[in-house]
Amino acid sequence: MRTLIHEAEGALNGLGIQNPKQWGEAELKVWDLAERGRRVVSVSLLLLCLITVCTGALLTALVEHHWDMAMEMWLPSYAFFLLTVCYVQLDLIAIRRGRSPAYAQWAAVSTLVACQTQADESQATSVTTAQLSRNVERLSDALITYAQFGVSRKPGPRAALLTQCAGMSQRLESAFEASLRDRSQVRVLAKHIVHLIDALGRQEPLNMVSSAESAPAESVPAEGPLPWRMVMAHLLAFLTGVGLIAGFKALGLSAEYLLLLAPLIYLVVQIPYLATGRIPTALRHLPRLAAPMPEPASESEVRTSDSDASADVPRQLVPVPQRHD
C-alpha cells in the first residue's frame, strides 16, 4: 500500500496537483489484507477443484465403464468446481460490501495512478485509455457500494449518500469523456479524485459535491440484484444436456448418433434459458441487414417528411451497392 501511495503522489506531482491532506492508509491496509486473504482462499480452492476434476476425468478415461465412472467421479467433481466458483464470486461481493470504505479508497488511489499514465504523451496508448476507463467504472461502482453499505443501512442516510456518490460518479464520467476529446483534461479528473479522497479522509462523505451537482433521487442507480435467474438457467441447461445424453445412452445409441443429434440437443438445451427469461446474448441479437444511415436533415425537411403519408411505408432492409466512379 505504501508503494501504491508513492505512485499516486508521483502522479499528482507530475500533474502539478497538490496531494490530499491524508491518504487513508488505515483503510488501504484493511483492503490489502482482505484482498490477500481472498486471493489465498480462492487460489487454494480453485487448485483443489482443478485437481479433483482432472483426477475424475483421468479415472473416467482409464476404466472400462466410462459412463458409470463419469456419473460417480467426473460429474460430482465438476459440480464441486461450479459451487466453488459460485462461492468465490459471493465472497468477492461480500468483501466489497463489508469493506466498502476501504474499497472506495483503494479504487480512488488506483485511478490516480492510471491518470498519470494517460496524461503522459510518451505512455498514452489505447491500452492506457481502456485501463483508465476501467478504473473510473470501478471507482463509480465502489462509490455506490460505499453509499449503500459503508455508513448506515437506514433509509435517510443511504438516500443522501446515494445522491452524493451518484453526483460524484457523474462528475468523474464527464471528466473522463472530456479527456477523450482533450487528453489534458485528465488533470481535471485527477482533481476530482483528490477532492473525493479528502472528503473520505475527513469523514465528510456528504461534502463530495455541492447540492446543485448531486444527482436527483430518481436517477440514482439501484443495487443490481444477483443474477439468480441466469445461474438457474445455466444449471438447468447443464442438467438438461446430461439428461439427454443419459436418455440416448439408455436407448442404446452410440456416440456417432450423438453427433447427428447435436442440433436437437442444442435446441433443447435452450429451453431453460427461454423459461427463465434469460436468453443468451447470441440469440437475443440476431444479425440482420439494414439500410445505410441517412444524413441528418434540417428541421423543415423533418416537418415535411412527417406530414407526408409516404413516410409510413417501411423501407426494404436490403444492402445498397456502392457506386464506384
C-alpha positions as CSV (number, residue, x, y, z in Angstrom):
1,M,0.0,0.0,0.0
2,R,2.9,2.4,0.6
3,T,4.1,1.7,-2.9
4,L,0.7,2.5,-4.3
5,I,0.6,5.7,-2.3
6,H,4.1,6.7,-3.5
7,E,2.9,6.1,-7.1
8,A,-0.1,8.2,-6.6
9,E,2.0,11.0,-5.1
10,G,4.3,10.9,-8.1
11,A,1.3,11.0,-10.4
12,L,0.0,14.1,-8.7
13,N,3.4,15.8,-8.7
14,G,3.7,15.1,-12.4
15,L,0.3,16.6,-13.0
16,G,1.0,19.6,-10.8
17,I,-1.8,18.9,-8.3
18,Q,-1.5,19.2,-4.6
19,N,-1.6,15.9,-2.7
20,P,-4.6,15.1,-0.4
21,K,-4.2,16.0,3.2
22,Q,-4.4,12.4,4.2
23,W,-4.4,9.2,2.1
24,G,-6.4,7.0,4.5
25,E,-3.6,4.5,5.0
26,A,-5.6,2.5,7.6
27,E,-8.4,1.9,5.1
28,L,-5.9,0.9,2.4
29,K,-4.2,-1.6,4.7
30,V,-7.6,-3.1,5.6
31,W,-8.3,-3.6,1.9
32,D,-4.9,-5.0,1.2
33,L,-5.3,-7.6,4.0
34,A,-8.8,-8.5,2.9
35,E,-7.7,-8.9,-0.8
36,R,-4.7,-11.0,0.1
37,G,-6.8,-13.3,2.2
38,R,-9.4,-13.6,-0.5
39,R,-6.8,-14.5,-3.1
40,V,-5.2,-17.1,-1.0
41,V,-8.5,-18.8,-0.3
42,S,-9.7,-18.5,-3.9
43,V,-6.4,-19.9,-5.4
44,S,-6.4,-22.8,-2.9
45,L,-10.0,-23.8,-3.6
46,L,-9.6,-23.5,-7.4
47,L,-6.4,-25.6,-7.3
48,L,-8.3,-28.2,-5.3
49,C,-11.1,-28.1,-7.8
50,L,-8.7,-28.4,-10.7
51,I,-7.0,-31.5,-9.2
52,T,-10.4,-33.1,-8.4
53,V,-11.8,-32.5,-11.9
54,C,-8.6,-33.8,-13.6
55,T,-8.5,-36.9,-11.4
56,G,-12.1,-37.6,-12.1
57,A,-11.6,-37.2,-15.9
58,L,-8.4,-39.4,-15.8
59,L,-10.2,-42.2,-13.9
60,T,-13.1,-42.0,-16.3
61,A,-10.8,-42.4,-19.3
62,L,-8.9,-45.3,-17.8
63,V,-11.7,-47.6,-16.7
64,E,-13.8,-49.7,-19.0
65,H,-17.3,-48.5,-17.8
66,H,-16.8,-44.9,-18.8
67,W,-20.4,-43.7,-18.2
68,D,-20.7,-45.3,-14.7
69,M,-17.4,-43.8,-13.7
70,A,-18.3,-40.4,-15.1
71,M,-21.5,-40.4,-13.1
72,E,-19.7,-41.3,-9.9
73,M,-16.5,-39.3,-10.3
74,W,-16.4,-36.7,-13.0
75,L,-19.8,-35.2,-12.7
76,P,-19.6,-34.7,-8.9
77,S,-16.1,-33.2,-9.2
78,Y,-17.5,-30.8,-11.9
79,A,-20.4,-29.9,-9.7
80,F,-17.9,-29.2,-6.9
81,F,-16.0,-26.9,-9.2
82,L,-19.2,-24.9,-10.1
83,L,-20.1,-24.5,-6.5
84,T,-16.6,-23.3,-5.7
85,V,-16.6,-20.7,-8.4
86,C,-20.0,-19.5,-7.1
87,Y,-18.6,-19.3,-3.6
88,V,-15.6,-17.3,-4.8
89,Q,-17.8,-14.7,-6.5
90,L,-20.1,-14.4,-3.5
91,D,-17.0,-13.9,-1.3
92,L,-15.8,-11.1,-3.5
93,I,-19.2,-9.4,-3.3
94,A,-19.2,-9.8,0.5
95,I,-15.7,-8.3,0.8
96,R,-16.6,-5.3,-1.3
97,R,-19.7,-4.7,0.8
98,G,-18.1,-5.4,4.2
99,R,-15.0,-3.3,3.4
100,S,-16.7,-0.7,1.2
101,P,-14.9,2.4,2.7
102,A,-11.5,0.7,2.0
103,Y,-12.7,-0.5,-1.4
104,A,-13.6,3.1,-2.4
105,Q,-10.3,4.5,-1.1
106,W,-8.3,1.9,-2.9
107,A,-10.2,2.4,-6.2
108,A,-9.6,6.2,-5.9
109,V,-5.9,5.9,-5.4
110,S,-5.5,3.3,-8.2
111,T,-7.4,5.7,-10.6
112,L,-4.9,8.4,-9.8
113,V,-2.0,6.2,-10.9
114,A,-3.9,5.5,-14.1
115,C,-4.4,9.2,-14.7
116,Q,-0.6,9.9,-14.7
117,T,0.0,7.2,-17.3
118,Q,-2.8,8.6,-19.5
119,A,-1.6,12.2,-19.2
120,D,2.0,11.3,-20.3
121,E,2.4,11.7,-24.1
122,S,5.1,9.1,-24.2
123,Q,3.0,6.5,-22.4
124,A,-0.6,7.2,-23.5
125,T,-1.9,4.4,-25.8
126,S,-5.2,2.7,-26.5
127,V,-4.4,0.3,-23.7
128,T,-3.9,3.0,-21.1
129,T,-7.1,4.7,-22.2
130,A,-9.0,1.4,-21.7
131,Q,-7.3,0.9,-18.3
132,L,-8.3,4.4,-17.2
133,S,-11.9,3.7,-18.3
134,R,-12.0,0.5,-16.3
135,N,-10.6,2.4,-13.2
136,V,-13.2,5.1,-13.5
137,E,-16.0,2.5,-13.8
138,R,-14.6,0.6,-10.8
139,L,-14.4,3.8,-8.8
140,S,-18.1,4.6,-9.6
141,D,-19.1,1.1,-8.5
142,A,-17.1,1.5,-5.3
143,L,-18.8,4.8,-4.5
144,I,-22.3,3.3,-4.9
145,T,-21.3,0.3,-2.8
146,Y,-19.9,2.7,-0.1
147,A,-23.1,4.7,-0.1
148,Q,-25.3,1.6,0.4
149,F,-23.1,-0.4,2.9
150,G,-20.4,1.9,4.2
151,V,-22.0,4.2,6.6
152,S,-25.6,3.3,7.5
153,R,-28.4,1.0,6.4
154,K,-31.1,3.5,7.4
155,P,-33.1,4.9,4.5
156,G,-32.3,8.6,5.3
157,P,-28.5,8.5,5.3
158,R,-28.4,6.0,2.5
159,A,-30.6,8.2,0.2
160,A,-28.4,11.2,1.0
161,L,-25.2,9.3,0.4
162,L,-26.5,7.8,-2.8
163,T,-27.3,11.2,-4.3
164,Q,-23.8,12.5,-3.4
165,C,-22.0,9.4,-4.7
166,A,-24.1,9.4,-7.9
167,G,-23.3,13.1,-8.4
168,M,-19.5,12.4,-7.9
169,S,-19.8,9.4,-10.3
170,Q,-21.4,11.6,-13.0
171,R,-18.6,14.2,-12.5
172,L,-15.9,11.6,-12.9
173,E,-17.5,10.2,-16.0
174,S,-17.9,13.6,-17.5
175,A,-14.3,14.4,-16.9
176,F,-13.2,11.1,-18.4
177,E,-15.3,11.8,-21.5
178,A,-13.7,15.3,-21.8
179,S,-10.3,13.7,-21.6
180,L,-11.2,11.6,-24.7
181,R,-11.5,14.8,-26.6
182,D,-8.6,16.6,-25.0
183,R,-6.1,14.5,-23.1
184,S,-5.0,17.5,-21.0
185,Q,-8.4,17.2,-19.2
186,V,-7.1,14.2,-17.3
187,R,-5.8,16.7,-14.9
188,V,-9.4,17.8,-14.1
189,L,-10.3,14.2,-13.5
190,A,-7.4,13.8,-11.0
191,K,-8.5,17.0,-9.2
192,H,-12.0,15.5,-8.7
193,I,-10.4,12.3,-7.3
194,V,-8.2,14.3,-4.9
195,H,-11.3,16.1,-3.7
196,L,-13.0,12.8,-3.2
197,I,-10.1,11.4,-1.2
198,D,-10.1,14.5,1.0
199,A,-13.8,14.2,1.7
200,L,-13.5,10.5,2.6
201,G,-10.4,11.2,4.8
202,R,-12.3,13.9,6.7
203,Q,-15.2,11.6,7.1
204,E,-17.5,14.1,5.3
205,P,-19.0,12.0,2.5
206,L,-21.9,14.4,2.1
207,N,-19.4,17.1,1.0
208,M,-18.3,15.3,-2.2
209,V,-20.3,17.6,-4.5
210,S,-22.5,20.6,-4.0
211,S,-26.2,20.3,-3.6
212,A,-26.7,21.6,-7.1
213,E,-24.4,18.9,-8.5
214,S,-25.9,16.0,-6.5
215,A,-27.9,13.6,-8.6
216,P,-31.7,13.5,-8.2
217,A,-33.1,10.7,-6.1
218,E,-35.0,9.1,-9.1
219,S,-31.8,8.9,-11.2
220,V,-29.7,7.1,-8.5
221,P,-28.8,3.7,-9.7
222,A,-30.2,1.0,-7.5
223,E,-28.2,-2.0,-6.4
224,G,-28.1,-4.6,-9.1
225,P,-29.7,-8.0,-8.0
226,L,-27.6,-11.1,-8.2
227,P,-28.3,-12.9,-11.5
228,W,-30.0,-15.9,-9.9
229,R,-32.2,-16.5,-12.9
230,M,-29.1,-16.7,-15.1
231,V,-27.5,-19.1,-12.6
232,M,-30.6,-21.3,-12.6
233,A,-30.7,-21.2,-16.4
234,H,-27.1,-22.5,-16.7
235,L,-27.8,-25.2,-14.1
236,L,-31.0,-26.3,-15.8
237,A,-29.3,-26.3,-19.2
238,F,-26.5,-28.4,-17.8
239,L,-28.9,-30.9,-16.2
240,T,-30.9,-31.0,-19.5
241,G,-27.9,-31.8,-21.5
242,V,-26.9,-34.6,-19.1
243,G,-30.4,-35.9,-19.1
244,L,-30.4,-36.0,-22.9
245,I,-27.2,-37.9,-23.1
246,A,-28.3,-40.3,-20.4
247,G,-31.5,-40.9,-22.4
248,F,-29.7,-41.6,-25.6
249,K,-27.3,-44.0,-23.9
250,A,-30.3,-45.8,-22.3
251,L,-31.8,-46.2,-25.8
252,G,-28.6,-47.9,-26.9
253,L,-27.5,-45.1,-29.3
254,S,-23.7,-44.9,-29.8
255,A,-21.6,-41.8,-29.8
256,E,-21.8,-41.4,-33.6
257,Y,-25.5,-40.8,-33.4
258,L,-25.0,-38.1,-30.7
259,L,-23.1,-36.1,-33.3
260,L,-26.0,-36.3,-35.7
261,L,-28.4,-35.2,-33.0
262,A,-26.2,-32.3,-31.9
263,P,-28.6,-29.6,-33.4
264,L,-31.6,-31.2,-31.5
265,I,-29.5,-31.2,-28.2
266,Y,-28.6,-27.6,-28.7
267,L,-32.3,-26.5,-29.3
268,V,-33.5,-28.5,-26.2
269,V,-30.8,-27.0,-24.0
270,Q,-32.0,-23.5,-24.9
271,I,-35.4,-24.3,-23.3
272,P,-34.2,-23.4,-19.7
273,Y,-33.0,-20.0,-20.9
274,L,-36.3,-19.2,-22.5
275,A,-38.2,-20.5,-19.5
276,T,-36.2,-18.2,-17.1
277,G,-36.3,-15.2,-19.4
278,R,-32.5,-15.2,-19.8
279,I,-31.9,-15.7,-23.4
280,P,-28.2,-16.0,-24.4
281,T,-26.8,-12.8,-26.0
282,A,-26.0,-14.6,-29.2
283,L,-29.7,-15.5,-29.6
284,R,-31.1,-12.2,-28.3
285,H,-29.5,-10.0,-31.0
286,L,-29.8,-11.8,-34.3
287,P,-27.8,-10.4,-37.3
288,R,-30.0,-8.6,-39.9
289,L,-29.5,-6.5,-43.0
290,A,-30.1,-2.8,-42.6
291,A,-30.2,0.2,-44.8
292,P,-27.4,2.8,-44.5
293,M,-27.9,5.6,-42.0
294,P,-29.5,8.6,-43.6
295,E,-27.8,12.0,-43.4
296,P,-29.3,14.4,-40.8
297,A,-31.9,16.6,-42.3
298,S,-32.9,20.2,-41.5
299,E,-36.0,21.0,-39.3
300,S,-38.1,22.0,-42.4
301,E,-37.3,18.7,-44.1
302,V,-38.2,16.8,-41.0
303,R,-41.6,18.5,-40.7
304,T,-42.3,17.9,-44.4
305,S,-41.4,14.2,-44.1
306,D,-43.6,13.8,-41.0
307,S,-46.6,15.3,-42.8
308,D,-46.1,13.1,-45.9
309,A,-48.1,10.0,-46.0
310,S,-45.4,8.1,-47.8
311,A,-43.2,8.3,-44.7
312,D,-45.2,5.4,-43.1
313,V,-44.1,3.0,-45.9
314,P,-41.4,0.7,-44.5
315,R,-38.0,0.6,-46.2
316,Q,-36.7,-2.5,-47.7
317,L,-33.9,-3.9,-45.5
318,V,-31.5,-4.8,-48.3
319,P,-27.9,-3.8,-48.7
320,V,-27.4,-0.9,-51.1
321,P,-24.5,-1.4,-53.6
322,Q,-21.9,1.3,-53.5
323,R,-21.2,3.2,-56.7
324,H,-17.6,3.5,-57.9
325,D,-17.0,6.3,-60.4
